[in-house]
Amino acid sequence: MGKKPLSEELTPQALLERAYSLGNDEEARALYRDWAQSYDETMMDGLGYRTPEATAALLARHTNDKTQPVLDVGSGTGLAGVELAGHGFTTLDALDYSPEMLAVARSRGVYRDMLEADLNAPLALPDDAYSAMICTGTFTHAHVGAGCLPELFRILQPGGAFACTVHKDVWEEAGFASQTQRLADDGILEMVSREAGTYYRTATEPEGWYIVWRKQR
């Protein structure tokens, strides 16, 4: 059986299925290199992706001073950054490991700095660097597990909010349930809210959780 035509491989559903079945870092980098220029069209127009809008609204409700620096974790093409700017946030940095995705995010003109980094490794950022963080669509199938959370909370200021999505299929499997419980037991984070919700406008059942954590110390 021959390889699918490129047009079939780049349909919205095919790209989403490819993202959910990544096997290693090389496959992930290749996917987002191929997808960078058409990501917004695929996710917004093709699939009705709503998590950037919904997660940014969550962070806005739990953040008082919107002039302080905010880190967009796994920013991709910057969809969440646009939403945050619309809520009045003025100092945004984008972090992603795909230079092609970051290039698209940079073109939006809403970010102060662009940080190319791997969430599975230590981050070259100082303690308490950010007053708030957002992460939408990164904690999902075959992407980043909960092992990155201690490092992310290291760079978040005490009292800062972290709004994110975690796909329901990886909440237990990728260690988010156990890791957040450990961080809570250690007095590092507080679970402010965790609500099931849909990721796509046509979805009939929740795909995952919309979460707000707050750093305690």
C-alpha positions in Angstrom: 0.0 0.0 0.0 1.5 3.3 -1.1 2.1 6.4 1.0 -0.8 8.8 1.4 -0.8 11.9 -0.8 0.6 15.0 0.9 -2.8 16.6 0.8 -4.3 13.8 2.8 -1.5 13.9 5.3 -2.0 17.6 6.0 -5.8 17.5 6.6 -6.8 18.9 10.1 -7.8 15.4 11.4 -4.7 13.7 10.0 -2.4 16.3 11.6 -4.2 16.0 14.9 -3.9 12.2 14.8 -0.2 12.6 14.0 0.2 14.9 17.0 -1.5 12.4 19.3 0.6 9.5 18.2 4.1 11.0 18.4 6.7 8.4 19.3 9.8 10.5 20.0 11.4 13.9 20.0 12.5 13.7 16.3 8.9 13.0 15.2 7.6 15.9 17.3 10.1 18.3 15.8 9.3 17.1 12.3 5.5 17.5 12.9 5.7 21.1 14.1 8.2 22.0 11.4 5.7 20.8 8.8 2.7 22.2 10.6 3.9 25.7 11.6 2.6 27.7 8.7 -0.8 26.0 8.5 -1.3 25.3 12.3 -3.7 28.2 12.9 -5.9 27.4 9.8 -5.9 23.7 10.9 -6.8 24.2 14.5 -9.0 27.3 14.4 -10.8 27.1 11.1 -10.6 23.3 10.6 -11.2 22.1 14.2 -12.7 25.0 16.1 -10.0 25.0 18.7 -11.1 26.9 21.8 -8.5 26.2 24.5 -6.4 29.3 23.9 -9.4 31.6 24.4 -10.8 29.7 27.3 -7.4 29.3 29.2 -6.5 32.9 28.7 -9.8 33.9 30.2 -9.1 31.7 33.2 -5.7 33.3 33.7 -7.2 36.8 33.4 -9.7 36.0 36.1 -7.0 34.9 38.5 -4.4 37.7 37.8 -4.6 41.2 39.2 -1.6 42.9 37.8 -1.5 42.3 34.0 1.7 44.4 33.5 4.0 41.8 35.1 5.8 39.2 33.0 3.8 36.1 31.9 5.3 33.0 30.3 3.4 31.2 27.5 4.6 27.6 28.0 4.6 25.6 24.8 3.4 28.6 23.0 3.2 27.1 19.5 2.2 29.8 17.0 1.1 32.2 19.8 -2.7 31.7 19.8 -2.8 32.0 23.6 -0.6 35.1 23.5 -3.1 36.9 21.2 -5.9 36.1 23.6 -3.8 37.2 26.6 -3.0 40.5 24.9 -6.8 40.9 24.3 -7.3 40.6 28.1 -4.8 43.4 28.7 -1.6 41.5 29.5 1.3 43.6 28.4 4.5 41.6 29.0 4.5 38.2 27.4 7.3 35.7 26.6 6.8 32.7 24.4 8.6 29.4 25.1 8.5 26.5 22.7 11.0 23.9 21.3 10.0 24.4 17.7 11.8 27.3 16.1 9.3 27.2 13.2 6.4 27.7 15.6 8.2 30.4 17.5 8.8 32.3 14.2 5.1 32.4 13.6 4.5 33.5 17.2 7.0 36.3 16.8 5.2 37.6 13.8 2.1 38.3 15.9 3.9 41.2 17.7 2.5 40.4 21.2 5.6 38.8 22.7 8.6 40.5 24.4 11.0 37.5 24.2 11.0 34.2 22.3 12.6 31.3 24.2 13.5 28.1 22.4 13.7 25.4 25.1 12.8 21.8 25.8 10.4 21.4 28.8 11.9 17.9 29.4 15.2 19.6 30.4 16.2 22.3 33.0 15.3 25.8 31.9 17.9 28.5 31.6 15.7 30.9 33.6 16.1 32.4 37.1 13.9 31.5 40.0 10.7 33.5 40.3 11.1 35.0 36.8 7.4 35.1 36.0 4.3 36.4 37.8 2.0 34.0 35.9 2.1 31.3 33.3 -0.2 29.7 30.7 0.0 26.4 28.9 -2.6 25.3 26.4 -2.4 22.1 24.3 1.0 20.9 25.5 0.0 18.5 28.3 -1.5 15.9 26.0 -0.8 12.6 24.1 2.9 11.9 23.5 4.0 15.4 24.4 5.3 16.7 27.8 4.7 14.7 31.0 4.4 16.0 34.5 8.1 15.8 35.2 8.4 19.4 33.9 6.1 20.8 36.7 8.7 21.3 39.5 10.9 23.3 37.1 8.0 25.4 35.9 7.0 26.2 39.4 10.6 27.1 40.2 10.4 30.0 37.7 6.9 31.1 38.8 6.7 33.8 41.5 5.0 32.9 44.8 1.4 33.9 44.5 1.5 33.5 40.7 -1.3 31.7 38.8 -0.6 29.0 36.3 -3.6 28.3 34.0 -3.3 25.3 31.7 -5.1 22.4 30.0 -4.3 18.7 30.7 -5.8 16.1 28.4 -8.0 13.6 30.4 -6.1 10.6 28.9 -2.7 11.7 30.4 -3.9 13.1 33.8 -3.0 9.8 35.5 -0.9 8.1 32.8 1.7 11.0 32.4 1.9 11.6 36.1 0.0 14.9 36.5 -2.3 13.6 39.3 0.6 12.2 41.4 3.0 15.1 40.6 0.5 17.8 41.5 -0.4 16.0 44.7 3.3 15.8 45.7 3.8 19.5 45.0 0.6 20.3 47.0 1.8 18.2 49.9 5.2 20.0 49.8 3.4 23.4 50.0 4.5 24.5 46.6 1.2 24.7 44.8 -2.5 25.0 45.5 -5.2 23.7 43.1 -7.4 26.7 42.6 -9.8 25.0 40.1 -10.0 21.9 37.9 -13.0 21.7 35.5 -13.7 19.3 32.7 -14.2 21.0 29.4 -14.1 20.6 25.6 -11.1 21.6 23.4 -13.0 21.9 20.1 -16.3 23.7 19.4 -17.9 20.6 17.8 -17.0 18.3 20.7 -19.8 16.7 22.6 -17.7 15.3 25.5 -14.9 17.0 27.5 -11.4 16.1 26.2 -9.6 17.2 29.3 -9.2 19.5 32.3 -9.0 23.3 32.5 -6.8 24.0 35.5 -5.6 26.9 37.6 -2.8 26.3 40.1 -1.3 29.0 42.3 2.3 28.9 43.7 2.4 28.9 47.4 6.2 29.3 48.1 
